[in-house]
Amino acid sequence: MLGFIAIISFPFGRTAIAQQQQTPASQEAPSQQPAPNSSAPQSSQSPAQATEEKKDEKQREKTGTSNDRLFWALPNFLTVNSGDVPRLTAGQKFKVVARSAFDYTEYPWYAILAGIGQAENSEASYGQGMEGYGKRYATQFADGTIENFMVGAVLPSVLHQDPRYYEMGKGGFWRRTEHAVGKVLITRSDSGNTQVNYSEIVGSAMSASISTFSYHPHDERNIGNAGSVWGSEIGYDAITYEIKEFWPDIHRAFRHKKAAGAAATSAP
């Protein structure tokens, strides 16, 4: 599912980059810009959108976190678009991860994942019916929550690493993709230095081991399955970082399309 979303994001990323390359033309000839009293629209944003962006900017400046949501639903609170944000304390790291892990959208998300597992009969010893579905739902929720805390709060607090994703926001598609995927291996320390992302690598390995050898079915409690879960978590996070990188472009593309449609509808 996430791979499908990532593939969909490719044309939006290319379109947004093309728009960014065309935009400077208006900056090169300021004398040709419309006068302040011109009837031409100055922004495609609605007042509500502008207010929301201002609130989000204040949130970043004050707490170093965001109120953003991927596809207007999934929490994206640890993504920022600037390196000029305050450091996160250990308490703040746990607080923002808890805010994301127990967000209202996580419950239906895990319900969908449990339904997919039920249809594929994964962890066959759980069986079918409501009992099997309930076990799969609890397993999915526990897996995701443990991984979120280990990667985003526990290890970053112990190792003094910054769990946030910093958007690149501009440049070529492949350069930005490399930046996003590279977050799996490279991150920042709390002091801003570049470090190996032990929080991601070791944290996901620890969460995979905890889940595999504690509450997963007995026939799946082995090193091979733990390694498979670890690899899946790393791959999931890499794709998520890529979506985080291009989500602002996708958001703008939809906003411009909506504004253009509204303008066409209101035209005489």
C-alpha positions in Angstrom: 0.0 0.0 0.0 2.8 2.4 0.9 4.7 1.5 -2.2 1.6 2.3 -4.2 1.4 5.7 -2.5 5.1 6.3 -3.2 4.6 5.6 -6.9 1.7 7.9 -7.0 3.8 10.7 -5.4 6.3 10.6 -8.3 4.3 12.6 -10.9 3.3 15.1 -8.2 6.9 15.6 -7.3 7.9 16.1 -10.9 5.0 18.5 -11.4 5.8 20.5 -8.3 9.5 20.8 -9.2 8.5 22.0 -12.7 6.3 24.7 -11.0 9.2 25.7 -8.8 11.5 26.1 -11.9 8.9 28.3 -13.6 8.2 30.5 -10.5 11.4 32.6 -10.5 10.3 34.3 -13.8 7.9 36.5 -11.9 10.8 37.4 -9.5 13.1 38.4 -12.2 10.8 41.2 -13.5 9.3 42.9 -10.5 8.2 45.8 -12.5 5.8 43.6 -14.4 4.0 42.4 -11.3 0.5 43.7 -10.7 0.0 46.7 -8.5 -1.2 46.2 -4.9 -4.7 47.4 -5.9 -5.0 45.1 -8.8 -8.0 42.8 -8.9 -5.8 39.8 -9.7 -5.7 37.2 -6.9 -2.6 37.5 -4.8 -2.7 34.0 -3.3 -4.5 30.7 -3.9 -4.9 30.2 -0.2 -8.2 30.7 1.6 -8.2 32.6 4.9 -8.7 29.3 6.7 -5.6 27.8 5.0 -3.5 30.9 5.8 -4.6 30.8 9.4 -3.8 27.1 9.7 -0.3 27.6 8.2 0.4 30.4 10.7 -0.7 28.2 13.6 1.6 25.4 12.3 4.5 27.8 12.0 4.0 29.0 15.6 3.8 25.4 16.7 7.2 24.7 15.0 8.8 27.8 16.5 7.5 27.1 20.0 7.8 23.3 20.3 9.9 22.2 17.4 7.1 19.9 16.2 4.3 20.2 13.7 0.5 19.8 13.4 0.7 18.6 9.9 -1.0 15.4 8.6 -0.1 13.2 5.6 -3.0 13.1 3.2 -5.0 15.2 5.7 -5.2 12.3 8.1 -2.1 10.4 9.3 0.0 12.3 11.9 3.1 14.0 10.6 4.1 15.8 13.8 7.9 15.0 13.7 8.4 16.6 10.3 9.7 20.2 10.0 10.8 22.3 7.1 13.6 24.2 8.7 16.7 23.4 10.8 16.0 26.6 12.9 13.8 24.9 15.4 14.3 24.4 19.2 15.9 21.2 20.5 13.6 18.5 21.8 14.0 17.3 25.4 13.6 13.7 26.3 10.1 14.4 27.7 9.1 16.2 24.5 10.2 13.3 22.4 8.0 10.9 24.4 5.1 13.3 24.3 5.1 13.9 20.6 5.5 10.1 19.9 2.6 9.3 22.2 0.5 12.0 20.5 1.2 10.3 17.2 0.9 6.7 18.3 -2.5 7.2 20.0 -3.9 9.6 17.4 -7.5 8.9 16.5 -6.5 8.0 12.9 -4.2 5.2 14.1 -7.2 3.0 15.2 -8.8 2.7 11.8 -5.4 2.4 10.2 -4.5 -0.7 12.2 -8.0 -2.0 11.6 -7.3 -1.9 7.9 -3.9 -3.7 8.3 -5.6 -6.3 10.5 -8.2 -6.9 7.8 -5.5 -7.4 5.2 -3.8 -9.9 7.5 -7.1 -11.6 8.0 -7.7 -11.9 4.3 -4.1 -13.2 3.7 -4.5 -15.5 6.8 -1.1 -14.3 8.1 -0.2 -15.8 11.5 -2.5 -18.7 10.6 -2.5 -19.9 14.2 -4.7 -16.9 15.1 -7.5 -18.5 13.1 -10.4 -16.6 11.4 -13.6 -15.0 12.7 -13.7 -12.1 15.2 -11.3 -13.8 17.6 -8.6 -14.1 14.9 -9.3 -10.5 13.7 -9.0 -9.2 17.3 -5.6 -10.9 17.8 -4.3 -9.5 14.5 -5.6 -6.0 15.4 -3.9 -6.2 18.8 -0.7 -7.4 17.2 -0.6 -4.7 14.6 -1.3 -2.0 17.1 1.4 -3.3 19.5 3.9 -3.7 16.7 3.4 -0.1 15.5 3.3 1.5 18.9 6.5 -0.3 20.1 8.4 0.6 17.0 7.3 4.3 17.2 8.5 4.6 20.7 11.8 2.8 20.3 12.7 4.7 17.1 11.2 8.1 18.0 11.6 8.4 21.8 13.5 5.7 23.7 16.7 5.4 21.6 16.8 9.2 20.6 16.6 10.1 24.3 19.3 7.6 25.3 21.6 8.4 22.4 20.7 12.2 22.3 19.6 12.0 18.7 17.0 14.1 16.9 14.0 11.9 15.8 12.6 14.6 13.5 12.6 14.5 9.7 13.8 17.7 8.1 12.3 18.3 4.6 14.7 19.3 1.8 11.8 21.0 0.0 13.6 21.9 -3.2 15.9 20.4 -5.8 15.7 17.5 -8.2 13.4 14.5 -7.7 16.2 12.0 -7.2 18.2 14.3 -5.0 15.2 14.7 -2.7 14.5 11.0 -2.8 18.1 10.3 -1.8 17.8 12.8 1.1 14.6 11.1 2.3 15.7 7.5 2.1 19.1 8.5 3.6 17.3 9.5 6.8 17.2 5.7 7.6 21.0 5.7 7.9 21.9 9.3 8.8 20.4 11.7 11.3 21.2 14.6 13.5 22.3 14.7 17.1 20.5 16.9 19.5 23.3 19.4 19.0 22.9 19.4 15.2 25.8 17.1 14.3 25.5 14.4 11.6 25.5 10.9 13.0 24.7 7.3 12.1 21.0 6.8 12.8 21.4 4.2 15.5 17.9 5.2 16.8 16.4 3.9 13.5 18.6 0.9 12.9 18.9 -0.4 16.5 15.5 0.9 17.6 13.7 -1.0 14.9 15.8 -4.1 15.6 14.9 -4.0 19.3 11.2 -3.5 18.6 11.2 -6.4 16.1 12.8 -8.6 18.7 10.4 -7.5 21.5 7.3 -8.2 19.4 8.5 -11.4 17.8 9.7 -13.1 21.0 6.9 -11.9 23.3 3.4 -11.9 21.9 3.6 -13.2 18.3 2.6 -16.9 17.7 5.0 -19.5 19.1 5.7 -20.9 15.6 7.0 -17.5 14.5 9.4 -16.9 17.4 12.7 -17.3 15.6 15.6 -15.2 14.4 14.6 -15.4 10.8 11.1 -13.9 11.4 12.6 -11.2 13.7 15.0 -10.3 10.9 12.1 -10.2 8.4 10.1 -7.9 10.7 13.1 -5.7 11.2 13.6 -5.3 7.4 10.0 -4.6 6.9 10.1 -1.8 9.5 13.2 -0.3 7.9 11.5 -0.4 4.5 8.3 1.0 5.8 10.1 4.0 7.4 12.2 4.7 4.2 9.0 4.9 2.2 7.4 7.0 4.8 10.3 9.5 4.8 9.9 9.8 1.0 6.2 10.5 1.3 7.0 13.1 4.0 9.4 14.8 1.6 7.0 15.2 -1.2 3.8 15.6 0.7 4.0 19.5 0.7 4.3 19.4 -3.1 1.3 17.1 -3.4 -0.6 19.3 -1.0 0.2 22.4 -3.1 -0.8 20.7 -6.3 -4.2 19.8 -4.9 -4.7 23.3 -3.5 -3.8 24.9 -6.8 -6.2 22.6 -8.6 -9.0 23.3 -6.2 -8.3 27.1 -6.5 -8.3 26.9 -10.3 -11.6 25.0 -10.2 -13.2 27.5 -7.9 -12.0 30.4 -10.2 -13.5 28.7 -13.3 -16.8 28.1 -11.5 -17.1 31.7 -10.4 -16.1 33.1 -13.8 -19.1 34.7 -15.7 
